Amino acid sequence: MSHSWTEEVKAALAPKGRTLVITLGSILRADDGVGPYVYEHVKFARPDLRLLDAGTTPENIAQTAIDWRPDKVILIDAAHFGGKAGELRVIPLEAINQQTVLSTHSFPLSVTFSIVKEDTGAELVVVGAQVRSLDYKEGMSAEVQESASKLAGYFNNIV
């Protein structure tokens, strides 16, 4: 794992029991592609780890997440929190729709995932990658691409 990741990020990414990783975002909005990149490049070998891609409509996978009954849910998404492009940060669920803009979702993420958390009792963490751009174009900035690649590598090395 990258030495530049904070202890908080490392702890957030660590699986706990049945762990569900949900990626969010759109490859058509530059750095918003971080979630889809992770989804496309991660292959879990363990049955207690699962990956879901919510794209830009996380409300569509909420019931699937609830039905799987995870102990922990990790959300991976693009974010704007004033950090350096590609920086990863843990974002409190209650801050998603207040001061931090995550990705390009039409329905509030905090509402969708509060329901998932309440119905499952799972620990829920949001890890955001600071964007450089959310312009309508394909391809991530080099910094966000590097973070997405490191995230995928981390998840693929869980044994």
QUIVEN-V170083 format. One record per residue. N is the residue number from 1. RES is the residue in three letters. OMEGA is omega as a letter, one per 30 degrees, with the letter a starting at -180 (none if undefined). BURIAL is + if it has 24 or more other C-alpha atoms within 12 Angstrom, else -. D_FIRST is the distance of its C-alpha to the first C-alpha in Angstrom with 2 decimals. Layout:
# QUIVEN-V170083
N | RES | OMEGA | BURIAL | D_FIRST
N | RES | OMEGA | BURIAL | D_FIRST
This chain:
# QUIVEN-V170083
1 | MET | a | - | 0.00
2 | SER | l | - | 3.75
3 | HIS | a | - | 6.35
4 | SER | l | - | 8.52
5 | TRP | l | - | 7.57
6 | THR | l | - | 10.40
7 | GLU | l | - | 10.91
8 | GLU | l | - | 12.98
9 | VAL | l | + | 10.53
10 | LYS | a | - | 8.17
11 | ALA | a | - | 11.61
12 | ALA | a | + | 12.88
13 | LEU | a | + | 10.49
14 | ALA | l | + | 11.10
15 | PRO | l | + | 14.10
16 | LYS | a | - | 17.43
17 | GLY | l | - | 20.36
18 | ARG | a | + | 21.30
19 | THR | l | + | 18.57
20 | LEU | l | + | 19.51
21 | VAL | l | + | 17.26
22 | ILE | l | + | 19.67
23 | THR | a | + | 19.14
24 | LEU | l | + | 21.71
25 | GLY | a | + | 23.16
26 | SER | l | + | 25.29
27 | ILE | a | + | 24.75
28 | LEU | a | + | 28.06
29 | ARG | l | + | 26.88
30 | ALA | a | + | 24.54
31 | ASP | l | + | 21.22
32 | ASP | l | + | 22.23
33 | GLY | a | + | 21.01
34 | VAL | l | + | 17.34
35 | GLY | l | + | 18.11
36 | PRO | l | + | 20.24
37 | TYR | l | + | 17.76
38 | VAL | l | + | 15.11
39 | TYR | a | + | 18.11
40 | GLU | a | + | 19.36
41 | HIS | l | - | 16.28
42 | VAL | l | + | 15.11
43 | LYS | l | - | 17.18
44 | PHE | l | + | 16.94
45 | ALA | a | - | 18.80
46 | ARG | a | - | 19.38
47 | PRO | l | - | 22.41
48 | ASP | l | - | 21.02
49 | LEU | a | + | 18.44
50 | ARG | a | + | 20.05
51 | LEU | l | + | 19.43
52 | LEU | l | + | 22.14
53 | ASP | a | + | 22.72
54 | ALA | a | + | 25.00
55 | GLY | l | + | 25.55
56 | THR | l | + | 27.72
57 | THR | a | + | 29.64
58 | PRO | l | + | 27.52
59 | GLU | a | + | 30.83
60 | ASN | l | - | 31.47
61 | ILE | a | + | 28.70
62 | ALA | a | + | 29.26
63 | GLN | l | - | 31.66
64 | THR | l | - | 29.45
65 | ALA | a | + | 26.67
66 | ILE | a | + | 29.31
67 | ASP | a | - | 30.85
68 | TRP | l | + | 27.66
69 | ARG | a | + | 27.61
70 | PRO | l | + | 23.88
71 | ASP | a | + | 22.80
72 | LYS | l | + | 19.95
73 | VAL | l | + | 19.72
74 | ILE | l | + | 16.74
75 | LEU | l | + | 18.08
76 | ILE | a | + | 16.23
77 | ASP | l | + | 18.53
78 | ALA | a | + | 19.45
79 | ALA | l | + | 20.69
80 | HIS | a | + | 22.74
81 | PHE | l | + | 22.25
82 | GLY | l | - | 23.10
83 | GLY | l | - | 19.69
84 | LYS | l | - | 18.58
85 | ALA | a | + | 18.24
86 | GLY | l | + | 14.81
87 | GLU | l | + | 13.82
88 | LEU | l | + | 12.46
89 | ARG | l | + | 14.63
90 | VAL | a | + | 15.90
91 | ILE | l | + | 19.53
92 | PRO | a | + | 22.24
93 | LEU | a | + | 24.19
94 | GLU | a | - | 27.40
95 | ALA | a | - | 26.28
96 | ILE | a | + | 25.61
97 | ASN | l | + | 29.24
98 | GLN | a | - | 30.24
99 | GLN | a | - | 28.39
100 | THR | l | + | 25.40
101 | VAL | l | + | 26.17
102 | LEU | l | + | 23.80
103 | SER | a | + | 24.52
104 | THR | a | + | 27.99
105 | HIS | a | + | 29.08
106 | SER | a | - | 32.76
107 | PHE | a | - | 32.62
108 | PRO | l | + | 30.92
109 | LEU | a | + | 27.47
110 | SER | l | + | 28.16
111 | VAL | a | - | 31.26
112 | THR | a | + | 29.79
113 | PHE | l | + | 26.83
114 | SER | l | + | 28.96
115 | ILE | l | - | 31.13
116 | VAL | a | + | 28.33
117 | LYS | a | + | 27.15
118 | GLU | a | - | 30.77
119 | ASP | a | - | 31.78
120 | THR | a | + | 28.94
121 | GLY | a | - | 28.17
122 | ALA | l | + | 24.46
123 | GLU | a | + | 21.86
124 | LEU | l | + | 21.00
125 | VAL | l | + | 18.15
126 | VAL | l | + | 17.96
127 | VAL | a | + | 14.91
128 | GLY | l | + | 16.44
129 | ALA | a | + | 15.47
130 | GLN | a | + | 18.05
131 | VAL | l | + | 20.45
132 | ARG | a | + | 22.45
133 | SER | l | + | 25.07
134 | LEU | l | + | 26.38
135 | ASP | l | - | 29.31
136 | TYR | l | - | 30.86
137 | LYS | l | - | 29.36
138 | GLU | l | - | 27.03
139 | GLY | l | + | 23.81
140 | MET | l | + | 20.98
141 | SER | a | + | 20.63
142 | ALA | a | - | 18.37
143 | GLU | a | + | 16.05
144 | VAL | l | + | 15.81
145 | GLN | l | + | 15.59
146 | GLU | l | + | 12.48
147 | SER | l | + | 10.84
148 | ALA | l | + | 12.38
149 | SER | l | + | 11.19
150 | LYS | l | + | 7.44
151 | LEU | l | + | 8.49
152 | ALA | l | + | 10.60
153 | GLY | l | - | 8.33
154 | TYR | a | + | 6.21
155 | PHE | l | + | 9.82
156 | ASN | a | - | 11.32
157 | ASN | l | - | 9.52
158 | ILE | a | - | 10.90
159 | VAL | none | - | 13.88
